């Protein structure tokens, strides 16, 4: 079965969901946990549907720090089990599940004090390495190293000499979070799951006291349908409480949203061959390599306003600049900032008023028969969360449903590579041959392989059929025109914003936030999606208005004012 998320595949999926037959599992929420749950369920042999109200990964799962990591700071909280679990998942992703999407990234941890800090921090990083080795899968990353100040400045000459007395260098991993989530969805679809974005759950079906499915509104075509299922999994992240409200009952736990913002600046603004991790008063600050850019983040503040479009304020931006500039020879200014994005962490509400103290561990509950809720957690451990949620759903289906396996088949997603992973190492080794064969520069082939894995062959086919698609996209030359066409034909992009903010990262990687690329991209999408010239104009104007609203929000001093500006365009 094809894994392509074409418009036709979406229509077929919705038709199959609404044909009156009862599915085993319906997952609500197309972020990384929901997509992971759909993949987990369908690979256990369960008939599965996945529904997302907006675009895949349009919430938290496209706005993270883009790291796959154990979380060094959780060691200070003595949360060894969480760190060990996350490091095991990191190893699986690097080596087996998604080597085409997840890759190692080095970090430098500057030391500001002499012997005691080197011993303290060095012990923590040594424990981090040790937990990685003992997690059950080979780490696949170099071990940490102690560096003198001179050695640290050799790899990061942009650091001020008085900002460190030495450093530790260690490795974690990095991912494009939105693309990873979309690849999860495609993998689930390839195994037979019915998946549809822009399909909003508006209510729940009941049979007596039991949840028996969901009511769905198709945002693209305006139709309403009922999707019946033995179990519904609520995996809506920061929207967990809102989704629970549709059931008409209070949930067993509550989720609070914590806002984290990130800045994107050109790579030449910070002279370093490695990422940086810096301590702040309340948390840590990352400077993360991101292609020809750096990502600087993040903040950690309570957010009680619009969840769909969290806004960064001038105060948020100045906070990050102030802290990163404390260690840089040449300060980063607001004029250097190419992109800004804000995301919300789904934290389990507790007694603490500080969101930085709330739990990153996850919980799974069944507040009503037929309904499972999964909440909390972090991106790195999505697969564990998904497996726990499906375990609960299988238990809720009743004993004996699977013959000799009364509790249901166990999760197998630790052995299921995502689409594009199989054969990636060979394809990478063949990149020069591929460049010659398809008339592309080898750097372009490397770019495509890192974004698509072996699915890059499908992009090459587009270029071979129309050589103009092998040209750079006007206004965003890091991307090929073929990538826009592929996003609409194979990756489920239904709006211009889907392409410029999630299938690519044009919205944060160029100084105009994608304004110049908007019309060329919309015209390419029109050929796939059948848009009229009037629809192209609407998509382009909406995107321009979105950029204006984001820029205006980032000039405001407080969350309420920023939220008001951002909500002028939905």
Buried (B, 14 or more C-beta within 10 A) or exposed (E): EEBBBBBEBBBEBBEBBBEEEEBBBBBBBBBBBBBBBBBBBBBBBBBBBBBBBBBBBBBBBBBBBBBBBBBBBBBEEEBEEBBBBBBBBBBBBBBBBBBBBBBBBBBBBBBEEEEEBBEEBBEBBBBBBBBBEEBEBEBBBEBBEBBEBEBBBEBBEBBBEEBBBBBBBBBBBBBBBBBBBBBBBBBBBBBEBBBBBBBBBEBBBBEEEEBBBBBBBBBBEEEEBBBBBBBBBBBBBBBBBEBBEBBEEEBBBBBBBBBBBBBBBBEEBBBBEBBBBBBBEEEBBBBBBBBEBBBBBBBBBBBEBBBBBBBBBBBBBEBBBEBBBEBBBEEBEEEBBBBBBBBBBBBBBEEEEEBBEBBBBBBBBBBBBBBBBBBBBBBBBBBBBBBBBBBBBBBBBEEEBBEEEEEBEEBEBBEBBBBBBBBBEEBBEBBEEBBEEBEBEEEBBBBBBBBBBBBBBBBBBBBBEEEEBBEEBBBBEBBBBBBBBBBBBBBBBBBBBBBBBBBBBBBBBBEBBBBBBBBBBBBBBBEBBEBEEEBBEBBBBBBBEBBBBBEBBBEBEEBEBBBBBBBEBE
